[in-house]
Amino acid sequence: MHKLSLLASVALVATTAASLSAELKPIRKAPAVAAAPAWAGFYAGPTLGWATGRSDGFYQGTTPQPTPPAPPIAPLTCNQGPLLADFGPANPLAQAISYVFCALTDPIAPGAVAGYNVQFGDVVAGAELDLGWIGASGRTWAPDGSLRYDDIRVTWYGHARGRVGYALGRYLPYIAGGVALAGFEPSHFRSDATGSVLYATHDTRVGWTLGVGLEVGEIFPGVTVRGEYLYDHFAPKQYDWVPGMRYSIMDLKLHTLRAAATWRFAPMP
């Protein structure tokens, strides 16, 4: 009798345990979702880029005279069409003794950037300053066979611009625009049997800039990285070597691809 009661008890416990195990399900934790970074606050860091530039213009070597006209010399076109039209009309004599020049720069351009962002929901807006070194030059010889040439140097550049972007989690695509500055050193040089003559000046050019980029947040705590493209444009400007007799007119365009790593002083949560 006692054995039957014991077997019945064991059977009841086993049945109850099996029923409970069938009803119970393991509890699984929901995967953790990374918090979207907050983009507001001050930031600063180094930049490193590759810049290429071009300066188009022409040199005028004497005071233009209405007569007699001279056969024009084919201008140097820098692998494009004639550029004299971009800088105003030139009479036949002026065209005969002038030439179009250009300079290409392709240096590595290190620098630094600092700025401040505010955030309205997913919209991020801010202002920033940057400064970089270029230190490249170009030279173009006169196409008339003379020993005359122009040198163009761009030594540094910087920007004061605004940015607007839209946050997509850790990613911030943005556009930017503002004022561009550049250290510009043009010169005109002539060397012949009578000696050498050099005209040179130092100038800070002021123009405008546009750019697009993508920033990625929280690569490391408080650190973001970005890649961007910048276009800088500086309008033609006249440099008088000998007033009324010798001058050059030069514009300047710069293209930059660069990366930056910035530390945000208000760390992202």
Protein Blocks (a to p, Z undefined) as FASTA:
>chain_A
ZZmmmmmmmmmmmmmmmmmmmmpccddddddddddddfbdcddddddddddddddddddf
bdcdfbdcdddddddehhpacfklmnopadfklmmmgccdddddddddddddddddddeh
jaccddddddddfkpacddddfklpacdcddddfbdcdddddddddehjaccdddddddd
dddddddddddfkbccdddddddddddddddddddehkbghiacdddddddddddddddf
bghkaccddddddddddddddddfbdcZZ
